[in-house]
C-alpha cells in the first residue's frame, strides 16, 4: 500500500516526539505494519544525518565568478601589499580563503599541464596488464583442470579400491 509523504512524516514524528511511541505500539494503533514504520524511522534518521553532514549552502548573495574573474583577482592580489589585498577582498566581497583556494587550483592546473617525462607509458602499462590478465586466466583454467582431475582420481580409487593396498594376491592354479 502507498502512503503519502505527509503521513510518513507524521508517523515518524510520533515515534520521535516528546511522547514517543514504539513502532510496535503505533503499528497496532494505525494498522500499519511494524516493519514499515521501523523502515520509515530508519530512513528519516538517515536523512537527518545527511542533512547534518551536508556543507552549508553558500549565501544567496554569493556571486558566482567565472574563471577569467578568478584569474584577474588572483593576479591583482599578487601585485598588492597586504593592506591593499584586504581592501580588494572587501571591495570584491571575497574571503582570503577563496583567494587562496583559487591560487592553489590555478598552480595545480598549471603543474598538471606540463607533460611528465615518460608520459607515454600508459599504453605500455595497459598492454602489460592485458597480457598478465590473459596469463592469470590461463593459469586459473589449468588449476581448475588439475582440481577436477584430483577429484576424479579420488572417485576412481573409491570405486575400484586402491591397487597399492597390502592385501596378498591369491593364487588359484
Number of C-alpha atoms within 10 A of each C-alpha: 3 4 8 8 9 9 10 16 14 13 22 23 16 16 19 13 11 8 8 12 16 13 23 14 12 18 18 11 9 9 9 16 13 16 12 13 20 18 13 17 20 13 13 16 13 12 12 12 11 11 11 10 9 9 8 8 7 8 7 6 7 10 11 8 9 9 11 9 11 17 16 12 19 18 12 13 18 12 10 13 10 11 8 13 17 16 14 17 16 12 9 11 11 15 12 12 9 13 17 12 11 17 18 12 12 16 11 11 11 10 11 10 9 8 9 9 7 7 8 10 10 10 10 9 11 11 12 12 12 11 12 12 12 12 12 12 12 12 12 12 12 12 12 12 12 12 12 12 12 12 11 12 11 13 12 12 11 10 8 8 11 11 8 6 7 7 7 6 6 6 5 4 3
